[in-house]
Every structure is written in structure tokens, then in C-alpha cells.
Amino acid sequence: MRLLNPTKYSKSKTDKAGQVFFEKEISEDRRNEALEVLSQWRGSHSYPLHIFKKTMKKYSEGIDSKAIVVQRLKRVPSIIKKLSRSYEGQEGRIKLSRMQDIAGCRSIVKSMKELNKLKDKYAKSKLRHRLVKEYDYVTYPKKDGYRSLHLVYKYESDRERKEYNGLLIELQFRTKLQHLWATAVETTGLFIGQALKLSEGEDSWNDFFSLVSSAFAIMEKCPLVPYVETSKKKMYNLIKQKEKELNIITRMQGWNKSLREFEDLRTDKQKEFFVLELDTIQEKVTITAFSNNEEKKAIDMYSNIEKKIYGKNEYDVVLIGADNIVDLKKAYPNYFADTNEFIKNLKKIIEKSD
């Protein structure tokens, strides 16, 4: 594995690069220079991310043999958007060098029973890395309906790779139902061209997903989303009404069909990193696979594509680390428009309204 050194650029220069995107006038050369610094900083998280993924996989599969564990480096548009929200006063001012979710691992387990066991496993573990933040969005769901458990660790080692000490890695734990909801939100946002993931879409869509999240929470015997109608009968009727107004099931089924060609996708078992490019105009996904020792090559390709599609909302790209293409599709169904499981659960809710 060829590693990127986090000390290539100082934290001061890294933070200044993050500020460039909010200047009133920015030349293409200056923007590309800032993107290079951002990409270097992001890529330097690869080594600690790999370490945390190995532990998460061990813990998760010890609790749920069918658990899915993947890793990802945050997309440039998402990084800039998060920085932008802080500069606009929507959140506390965030510096690029202190962003907690530049790199993350995600574990998807069967149910709340397994998720709670995994949470306890980490609570009792003797990791040498330091837990700095915990966000329990299951007990306290976000207003938009997002539910998941996040743990933020600071990488610390007194043996090797000390240059990575201090880098932050975010761990996410989701049940299958919570994951279906989150990926349905992202899939819909990509295809209708609205930032639903950031609650910046039309109210009708945001309200629908908030209601469905509360209905899913009822299934899991978990707290409901704040400000959502607590009467189950009214909630189910509203979901049925909004599904009909937005024609959601039919639209999602159409997205599934448009990318069906990837159902038979196969790749070399030795490939562990995947660059996924989504073109919503041509309804096409392009996947480039890389082996473990080609991670630097994958990161470079990821960064270069991001520069090409900068500012073009109809395109998207992400770099994902997964053990195989099956786990990749299960963990990121939004890139394959696979919302069938979400539709099945949505139909169950609609049936209850009757």
C-alpha cells in the first residue's frame, strides 16, 4: 500500500485551501491548487482508515456473520458543502484539518439487537485510539429522519506510523432498515436533482422521508423523529397520501430498471477499491476496480474525476473500499438505484394505513 503523508502540507495550508472555495472570485488554477491540497489531506487518512476497518469487520462479523463493512473517503462536494454551512453560520466554524468525517467506516447489521451489541463491544474494547465524540442519532434522531450511531476516534499509535497520530476517523453503525432509508434518500436526491441528504429539497420530499423514518423507528421500537405526527394511524395515512402525490414507488421502480445492467456485474475477487461514476443524464454507472496495492492509483483517479465534474450536479463520483462487489452493491445501492427493499417496507406501511 502506497501511503500519502499527512505532513506534506501544514495544517495551516490545509485550512487555507478549505477557505479558497468561498472567495468571491477564484481562478481555475487557484481552485485546482486548493483541490490538490484537499485531496492530499483526504488521501492521507487511508492508512488509519484501513486499521479501523479491520477492527470493525472483526467486531461486526463476530456479532452478525452477515454484517456488511465498507470504508469511504468523503466526496469533495460534500466536504465543501459542510465547510460552506459552517461559513454561513449554520454550524460552528469548521476547519478542514479538523473535519471529523473526512474518512469513515460503516457497519450495517441486521437489527437493533446487533447494533446495541456492537455499541457495547466498542464501549468495552481497549483500543489504543481515543474516542473523542459520540453521536447517537438512533436515540435522538435528526429532524430530517436520519438515524444512525456515529463514533469519532482519533488515531493514536506509539509504535509505528506516528505521522498519522491525531487524524480523525468516523465509525458509523446502522441497522439494515436505517440503511435502506438513508440510501433511498440519497438515491432520490441524485435522480431528482435535490440535496435531500442535506434537507435542502422540496418540503414535500423532506416531509415524506421524515414520516417514513418515524414509521421505521416504530418497527424497531426506537424513538420517533422530532416534530413528526405521533399518531400511527395519521402517520401511515400521511405517508400513503404523499407516496401517491409524488408517485414515489413508480419512480423508484423506474430508476431500478434504468441501471439493471449491473445486476450481473462480476469482478476479480482481489479488487478492494472501487471508483463509481454516476451519470444521471445517461442513467449510467461506470465502475473501475483496483487491487489493495493500487489504492494510491484509485485515489488519484477519484481526485481527477472530481476536478472534471466540479459544479456539475448531474454527475457524481465516490471512492469506496469493500471486500467484494456484492458488499459494494449492498452498502451503496444508491449508485445502482436498487431501492427494492425500501419499496417493500414502504408498501407494508401503506398496507397498515388501510
Helices and strands as residue ranges (DSSP letters): H 11-20, H 28-43, H 46-63, E 68-73, H 76-87, G 96-98, E 103-109, H 112-124, E 130-136, E 149-154, G 162-164, E 168-175, H 176-192, G 196-198, H 203-219, H 232-246, H 248-258, G 260-264, E 271-279, E 284-291, G 292-294, H 295-308, E 315-321, H 325-331, G 333-335, H 340-353
